[in-house]
Structure formats: structure tokens, C-alpha cells
Amino acid sequence: MFVVYLLVCTCIVWGVVDAHAHSLFNSAEEFYGGYRVQVATTPEFPQIDETSEILIRVTDEDFEEVDSFTMGLRFFYNDVQVDAVPPQSHQGGHWDIDYIWKREGNHIVMTDMYSVDGDNTDILTYTFNMGTQSPFGYIFISAITVGALTFTGIMTYIYLPKILRRR
């Protein structure tokens, strides 16, 4: 039995050619104007009044990171602008910025790209939804955890005595 298990595991491992990392839940990407902008937050669900990191990556249409770009951010909540980060120039295709979310719920984050690799282009605006952790998130995670533990307890109660009697 052990040999069969080992053979199955080996076949599964050989069958997997590429491994890809899990994308963040609070992430998105948008193609526009020949560029792709990706955004994500760390932690995946930012907490209110705690520092989180907004991760931005800019690539061209061939998925190659740009050498430099100038970008600013605008934050909207209920269609009202609540914060902004002025345009800044960045070397390389990444920009990591610390941000403190003040309101709970869904925000619209507009990233305004002013230039790429020193070219003065039209302002390209990419729009993303970003959410913060709400009390519902804790309730949801707790309900899933309780359900999983209850299922495990019931299965253990039903099958553990049968397994122990066989031995």
C-alpha cells in the first residue's frame, strides 16, 4: 500500500511542471494605453488605522517591467476623494507605499500614470477597488472555522471507534 501511495505522489509531482504563487485576494490588474498596472495590498485585508503596504507593478504590453515611471494615487470612498498621494518618479517597475486606511469598506483607488521611461505621455488613469477588513470578515472567517471544526469532530466521533475496533 505504501508503494502505491509513493508511486501516486511521484506521478503527481512529475505532472506539475510549473508552480505559481497564490495571488493576493486584494489585488487587481488593468491593461490600458499599452501598459499593465498591477496593485495589491499587504496584508491582503488591511485593518483600519493600521499601516498596510500598497504594492504597485508596471509592465509594458510584453509583460516586461518598465525602467521608470511617474505615478500618483487618489483614494475615493462613496464617490468622494478622501486622500491622495502626489505624483512621484520611480526607478524600476515597482512602487511600494505605506498607507493607513481610515474608513471601513470598499475604496476606489485611481492610479494616475504621468510618464513611463521619461516619455511625456497623456495621463493614464487606472481604477481599482480596494477593500478593508470589516467586522463581517471576522464573522465569516469564524463561521468557516467553526464549521470545519464541527465537521472534523463529527467525522472523528463516527469513524474513530470503527478504526480502533479493527485493530
Summary of the structure (lengths in Angstrom):
residues: 167
radius of gyration: 23.3
end to end distance: 17.3
largest distance: 77.0
contacts: 414
relative contact order: 0.15
helix: 28%
strand: 47%
